[in-house]
Structure formats: C-alpha cells, structure tokens
Amino acid sequence: MTDPKTIEVTAADLPLHCPMPGQSAWNSHPRVFLPIEDKGEVRCPYCSTVYKLTGPVKHGHH
C-alpha cells in the first residue's frame, strides 16, 4: 500500500474541496468540501488525499 498524496493549501484555496482544479481526471470523485480550518489538516474520505493548511487564515473566512 502506498502513502496517500499530501497537498499543501493556503487560505486562497478555501473553501477547500476535493478534487481540486487541475487534479487528474482518473482521480475524480464527487466534489466534497473539507473542513480544514480548525485542525489545519484533513483527509479526503474518497481518495485519502491529505490536505495541510499553510499560513494564516483570516477570522470569519468562509
């Protein structure tokens, strides 16, 4: 088994969803929005991609 892919994201990528624009078509699944703001990291329940938030997030960002 291989390790899941890890993608670093910033506040500009919020609200975060997977798959993100530019990901390969073979990895497509229904778009799911992922709550990353509280813990700074989240795993997609469909493809197991791990997203890590880098940099600050402005308060009240939605």
TORFI-584839 format. One record per atom (N, C-alpha, C, CB): residue number from 1; z negated, y negated, x. Coordinates in steps of 0.05 Angstrom, whole numbers, plus 5000, padded with zeros to 4 digits. Glycine has a CB too. Example, Ala and Ser with C-alpha at 12.3 -4.5 7.8 and 13.67 -1.06 7.14 Angstrom:
# residues 2
NODE_1_4844_5114_5264
NODE_1_4844_5090_5246
NODE_1_4844_5066_5264
NODE_1_4819_5089_5226
NODE_2_4858_5045_5257
NODE_2_4857_5021_5273
NODE_2_4843_4999_5258
NODE_2_4886_5012_5282
***
This chain:
# residues 62
NODE_1_5000_5024_5017
NODE_1_5000_5000_5000
NODE_1_5000_4975_5018
NODE_1_4975_5000_4981
NODE_2_5016_4956_5011
NODE_2_5018_4931_5027
NODE_2_4999_4910_5015
NODE_2_5047_4920_5027
NODE_3_4991_4891_5032
NODE_3_4974_4869_5022
NODE_3_4991_4851_5004
NODE_3_4963_4853_5046
NODE_4_4977_4839_4984
NODE_4_4992_4821_4967
NODE_4_5000_4796_4982
NODE_4_4974_4813_4942
NODE_5_5021_4784_4972
NODE_5_5031_4759_4984
NODE_5_5011_4736_4978
NODE_5_5059_4751_4973
NODE_6_5006_4718_4998
NODE_6_4989_4695_4994
NODE_6_5005_4670_4996
NODE_6_4966_4695_5015
NODE_7_5002_4652_4977
NODE_7_5017_4627_4976
NODE_7_4996_4604_4975
NODE_7_5036_4626_4952
NODE_8_4999_4585_4993
NODE_8_4982_4561_4992
NODE_8_4995_4541_4974
NODE_8_4978_4550_5021
NODE_9_4978_4529_4957
NODE_9_4987_4508_4938
NODE_9_4970_4483_4941
NODE_9_4987_4519_4909
NODE_10_4980_4461_4931
NODE_10_4965_4436_4931
NODE_10_4963_4425_4903
NODE_10_4979_4415_4950
NODE_11_4949_4403_4900
NODE_11_4946_4390_4874
NODE_11_4973_4384_4861
NODE_11_4930_4365_4876
NODE_12_4994_4380_4877
NODE_12_5020_4374_4866
NODE_12_5032_4398_4851
NODE_12_5039_4366_4889
NODE_13_5022_4422_4856
NODE_13_5031_4446_4843
NODE_13_5017_4452_4817
NODE_13_5028_4470_4862
NODE_14_4997_4436_4810
NODE_14_4981_4440_4786
NODE_14_4995_4428_4761
NODE_14_4953_4429_4789
NODE_15_4993_4440_4738
NODE_15_4980_4465_4733
NODE_15_4995_4488_4745
NODE_15_4978_4469_4702
NODE_16_4980_4506_4757
NODE_16_4992_4529_4772
NODE_16_5002_4550_4753
NODE_16_4972_4540_4792
NODE_17_5026_4560_4759
NODE_17_5036_4583_4743
NODE_17_5051_4602_4762
NODE_17_5054_4573_4720
NODE_18_5052_4627_4754
NODE_18_5066_4647_4769
NODE_18_5085_4661_4749
NODE_18_5046_4668_4782
NODE_19_5110_4666_4757
NODE_19_5122_4660_4783
NODE_19_5127_4630_4785
NODE_19_5147_4676_4787
NODE_20_5127_4621_4810
NODE_20_5133_4593_4816
NODE_20_5163_4589_4820
NODE_20_5117_4584_4841
NODE_21_5172_4564_4817
NODE_21_5201_4559_4822
NODE_21_5208_4568_4850
NODE_21_5207_4529_4818
NODE_22_5231_4581_4852
NODE_22_5240_4590_4879
NODE_22_5233_4618_4886
NODE_22_5231_4571_4899
NODE_23_5215_4631_4871
NODE_23_5209_4659_4877
NODE_23_5232_4676_4870
NODE_23_5183_4668_4863
NODE_24_5235_4698_4883
NODE_24_5257_4717_4879
NODE_24_5259_4727_4850
NODE_24_5255_4740_4898
NODE_25_5282_4730_4840
NODE_25_5286_4739_4813
NODE_25_5275_4767_4809
NODE_25_5316_4739_4806
NODE_26_5276_4784_4829
NODE_26_5266_4812_4826
NODE_26_5236_4812_4821
NODE_26_5272_4828_4850
NODE_27_5222_4791_4828
NODE_27_5193_4789_4824
NODE_27_5186_4776_4798
NODE_27_5180_4775_4848
NODE_28_5205_4772_4780
NODE_28_5200_4757_4756
NODE_28_5182_4773_4737
NODE_28_5226_4750_4742
NODE_29_5166_4759_4723
NODE_29_5149_4770_4701
NODE_29_5144_4747_4683
NODE_29_5122_4783_4712
NODE_30_5131_4751_4660
NODE_30_5125_4729_4642
NODE_30_5110_4707_4656
NODE_30_5110_4738_4617
NODE_31_5116_4682_4651
NODE_31_5101_4660_4664
NODE_31_5072_4660_4654
NODE_31_5115_4632_4658
NODE_32_5054_4659_4673
NODE_32_5026_4659_4666
NODE_32_5013_4635_4682
NODE_32_5012_4686_4674
NODE_33_4998_4619_4668
NODE_33_4984_4597_4681
NODE_33_4957_4607_4692
NODE_33_4979_4573_4661
NODE_34_4951_4599_4717
NODE_34_4929_4610_4731
NODE_34_4908_4588_4737
NODE_34_4938_4622_4758
NODE_35_4883_4593_4729
NODE_35_4861_4574_4734
NODE_35_4851_4575_4763
NODE_35_4838_4579_4714
NODE_36_4860_4557_4779
NODE_36_4853_4557_4807
NODE_36_4833_4535_4815
NODE_36_4878_4554_4824
NODE_37_4830_4515_4798
NODE_37_4815_4491_4805
NODE_37_4785_4497_4812
NODE_37_4816_4471_4783
NODE_38_4772_4515_4798
NODE_38_4744_4520_4801
NODE_38_4737_4534_4827
NODE_38_4733_4535_4778
NODE_39_4751_4556_4833
NODE_39_4745_4573_4856
NODE_39_4763_4568_4880
NODE_39_4746_4601_4849
NODE_40_4786_4555_4876
NODE_40_4804_4549_4899
NODE_40_4822_4572_4906
NODE_40_4788_4541_4922
NODE_41_4819_4594_4892
NODE_41_4836_4618_4897
NODE_41_4838_4634_4871
NODE_41_4824_4635_4920
NODE_42_4862_4645_4867
NODE_42_4866_4661_4843
NODE_42_4888_4682_4848
NODE_42_4874_4643_4818
NODE_43_4886_4705_4835
NODE_43_4906_4726_4838
NODE_43_4921_4729_4812
NODE_43_4892_4753_4846
NODE_44_4948_4731_4814
NODE_44_4964_4735_4790
NODE_44_4960_4764_4779
NODE_44_4995_4731_4797
NODE_45_4954_4766_4753
NODE_45_4949_4792_4742
NODE_45_4974_4810_4740
NODE_45_4937_4789_4714
NODE_46_4998_4798_4742
NODE_46_5022_4813_4740
NODE_46_5032_4824_4767
NODE_46_5044_4796_4728
NODE_47_5033_4807_4787
NODE_47_5046_4814_4813
NODE_47_5026_4815_4836
NODE_47_5068_4796_4819
NODE_48_5001_4808_4831
NODE_48_4980_4808_4852
NODE_48_4983_4787_4874
NODE_48_4978_4834_4864
NODE_49_5002_4768_4870
NODE_49_5004_4746_4889
NODE_49_4978_4730_4889
NODE_49_5028_4728_4883
NODE_50_4968_4723_4913
NODE_50_4943_4707_4915
NODE_50_4952_4679_4920
NODE_50_4925_4719_4937
NODE_51_4940_4660_4905
NODE_51_4945_4632_4909
NODE_51_4920_4619_4920
NODE_51_4954_4618_4883
NODE_52_4922_4603_4941
NODE_52_4900_4589_4953
NODE_52_4905_4559_4952
NODE_52_4895_4598_4983
NODE_53_4886_4544_4941
NODE_53_4888_4516_4937
NODE_53_4880_4502_4963
NODE_53_4872_4506_4914
NODE_54_4897_4485_4974
NODE_54_4890_4470_4998
NODE_54_4890_4440_4991
NODE_54_4910_4476_5021
NODE_55_4872_4426_5003
NODE_55_4870_4397_4998
NODE_55_4854_4391_4973
NODE_55_4897_4385_4995
NODE_56_4849_4365_4969
NODE_56_4832_4357_4946
NODE_56_4847_4357_4919
NODE_56_4822_4329_4951
NODE_57_4832_4360_4898
NODE_57_4842_4358_4871
NODE_57_4828_4335_4858
NODE_57_4838_4385_4855
NODE_58_4844_4317_4846
NODE_58_4832_4293_4833
NODE_58_4817_4303_4808
NODE_58_4854_4273_4825
NODE_59_4794_4291_4803
NODE_59_4778_4297_4779
NODE_59_4794_4290_4755
NODE_59_4751_4283_4780
NODE_60_4792_4307_4734
NODE_60_4807_4302_4710
NODE_60_4836_4309_4711
NODE_60_4805_4274_4703
NODE_61_4844_4323_4732
NODE_61_4872_4332_4734
NODE_61_4877_4355_4715
NODE_61_4880_4340_4764
NODE_62_4898_4353_4699
NODE_62_4905_4374_4680
NODE_62_4935_4378_4681
NODE_62_4896_4369_4652
***
